[in-house]
Amino acid sequence: MSSEVSGQPGVCVESFDVYLSYNEVNMPEVNLLYRALKAQGIKPWFDKQEIRPGLRKLTEMERGLKQSKTIAVLLGSEEIGAWQGEQIQAGLIMAVGVQEKKLIIPVKLPSCSFDEESIAFLANRGLVSLLPRLDEYNFKVLIWGITGEKPEAILLNSSVVNILSACSGVVDKGL
């Protein structure tokens, strides 16, 4: 776990490898992807795990975007949700900003029904497709996008392999 000191004395700001931007409808797939990333040692920012009850959701989401090195835009069975659209816009601003360049990775979840034309604003970014299912190779390609480590150099631990196997069952059952 990495942290860095913020501009405020004595305040530590946690750093994340990837911010997970998603539509709530795709929660079963997002939960499994989150678990697989964590099991592989990747530190994802996932609102369900990072926003403490009682805190302002929008403020915390913005903080999460700023503290994450990359942003994974997770595309699933439904169109982009309202909050997800806001996160994408903020991420695009950060991606072309002068001070800090964010890497934005469009990710087609196994349930994705989008074609490339429907996500035109992300078309110039390298797409990671987890279709037809979230398998080991596709997961390694996602890790490459997040960390810069090439897929052939990545060794998945057994917990990740088990989670990936469970993911294909979630999609098959239409959850």
ChimeraX attribute file (.defattr): number of C-alpha atoms within 10 A of each C-alpha:
attribute: neighborCount
match mode: 1-to-1
recipient: residues
	/A:1	9
	/A:2	9
	/A:3	11
	/A:4	11
	/A:5	11
	/A:6	11
	/A:7	9
	/A:8	8
	/A:9	7
	/A:10	8
	/A:11	10
	/A:12	12
	/A:13	15
	/A:14	15
	/A:15	18
	/A:16	22
	/A:17	21
	/A:18	28
	/A:19	26
	/A:20	23
	/A:21	28
	/A:22	28
	/A:23	21
	/A:24	14
	/A:25	15
	/A:26	19
	/A:27	13
	/A:28	15
	/A:29	23
	/A:30	22
	/A:31	14
	/A:32	20
	/A:33	22
	/A:34	20
	/A:35	17
	/A:36	22
	/A:37	20
	/A:38	14
	/A:39	17
	/A:40	18
	/A:41	13
	/A:42	18
	/A:43	19
	/A:44	26
	/A:45	25
	/A:46	19
	/A:47	16
	/A:48	9
	/A:49	9
	/A:50	12
	/A:51	17
	/A:52	11
	/A:53	8
	/A:54	6
	/A:55	9
	/A:56	10
	/A:57	13
	/A:58	13
	/A:59	10
	/A:60	15
	/A:61	20
	/A:62	14
	/A:63	13
	/A:64	24
	/A:65	23
	/A:66	19
	/A:67	19
	/A:68	20
	/A:69	20
	/A:70	25
	/A:71	30
	/A:72	25
	/A:73	27
	/A:74	23
	/A:75	27
	/A:76	23
	/A:77	16
	/A:78	14
	/A:79	17
	/A:80	21
	/A:81	15
	/A:82	10
	/A:83	15
	/A:84	19
	/A:85	16
	/A:86	15
	/A:87	22
	/A:88	22
	/A:89	13
	/A:90	14
	/A:91	25
	/A:92	18
	/A:93	14
	/A:94	18
	/A:95	17
	/A:96	12
	/A:97	11
	/A:98	8
	/A:99	8
	/A:100	12
	/A:101	15
	/A:102	19
	/A:103	21
	/A:104	24
	/A:105	20
	/A:106	24
	/A:107	22
	/A:108	25
	/A:109	26
	/A:110	22
	/A:111	23
	/A:112	19
	/A:113	13
	/A:114	16
	/A:115	9
	/A:116	11
	/A:117	9
	/A:118	11
	/A:119	14
	/A:120	10
	/A:121	12
	/A:122	17
	/A:123	12
	/A:124	9
	/A:125	12
	/A:126	13
	/A:127	19
	/A:128	21
	/A:129	20
	/A:130	21
	/A:131	14
	/A:132	14
	/A:133	20
	/A:134	25
	/A:135	17
	/A:136	16
	/A:137	14
	/A:138	17
	/A:139	24
	/A:140	20
	/A:141	21
	/A:142	23
	/A:143	21
	/A:144	17
	/A:145	23
	/A:146	22
	/A:147	14
	/A:148	10
	/A:149	14
	/A:150	13
	/A:151	17
	/A:152	10
	/A:153	9
	/A:154	15
	/A:155	10
	/A:156	16
	/A:157	12
	/A:158	11
	/A:159	13
	/A:160	21
	/A:161	17
	/A:162	11
	/A:163	19
	/A:164	20
	/A:165	15
	/A:166	14
	/A:167	22
	/A:168	18
	/A:169	12
	/A:170	15
	/A:171	18
	/A:172	11
	/A:173	7
	/A:174	9
	/A:175	12
